[in-house]
Each structure stands twice: as structure tokens, then as C-alpha cells.
Amino acid sequence: MKTEEFDKAFDDGSDITPFLDLNKARRIKQQHKRVNVDFPLWMIDSLDKEATRLGVSRQSVIKVWLGERIQQHFLEKTI
């Protein structure tokens, strides 16, 4: 498949996965590193309540909230 055809298929919303070598795929800046953080119990309780409300894990809530705060921080720095 030529590049132009691939781009058009992607832009049209077609499934392009058959044309990809997913064995070599990687997400840039998405490597994981495990860290340990100690939280006070009241914070764990609050995180668990929010996680239950959203139907996700505690870890998901922490990642989303930290990600939002980091983005906000860098947006404020650029203004």
C-alpha cells in the first residue's frame, strides 16, 4: 500500500491495523516505572470512594488526577 493510500484510509476511519507491524509498535514517552507513595488513610478513603463512583481502580484515579494537575501546571507556566 502506498503512503497516500494509507493516509487516506486512516483519514477515512478505515481499519489500518492489518497494514501495521504491531510487534515493533511502542508508545513514545509511555514507558512505565513503578514508584511507591505513602498516603494518609483519609486520602486513601477519598480516592477509593471516587474510584468506586467512577467504576475504575484507585490507581486510575491517581494517574488521571496527577496527569491533569501536571498539564495544568505546564499550561500556567506558558501563559
N, C-alpha and C positions, 0 to 999 in steps of 0.2 A: 504494500500500500504506500502510495506517495504521501509526502508530508502534507500537501494541500488537501488530499482526501481525508487523511487522519484528522486534521484540524477541522474540516467541515463536519465530519461525523461527530467529533467532540462538541462542536458548537451547536449542532442539531440535537444533541442529547442522546445520541445513539450509544449503545454499549460498545466501548472500545477496548474492554479488558481482554478479548481474545488476541489483540494485537500487542499486548504488553508482556514483558518478561518480568513477572512479579517476584521471581526468585532474587532478582537484583534490586528490587524496589526498597527504598528507605525514606523515612520522613526526616527531612533536614531539621536540625535542632530539636528533635523529638526523642533523643536518647534519654533513657531513664537512669536515675541514680537514686538509690534508696537513702533516705535520711530518717533519723529518729527525732521526734519532737515531743517534749513533755508538756501537756496541757493541764490546767486546773480542772477539777471534776465538774465545776459549773459550766465550763466551756465545752467539755465533752457531752454533757447532758444537752446543752443547746444545739450542738452540732448533730447529735443523734435525733433530736426532735425535728430539726429541719430536714435531715436526711429521710426520716420516716414520712414526713409530709410530702416530700418530693418523690419518694419511691426510689431513692438512689442510695449509694453507700456513703458512709461518713467521709471516706477518702475523696469521693467525687465532689462533695460539698466543699471540702477544704481546697481542692485543686481549683475549682471554679472561682471561689471567693478570692483566693490568693491571686489567681490569674487576672481577675477583674481589678483588683487593687494595684497590681503591678502595671497594668495597662493605664489605669487612671493616673498613677504616679508619673509615668513617662509622658502622657499627654499633657499633664500640668507643667512639666519641665520644659516642653517645647513651646508653650504659649507665652 
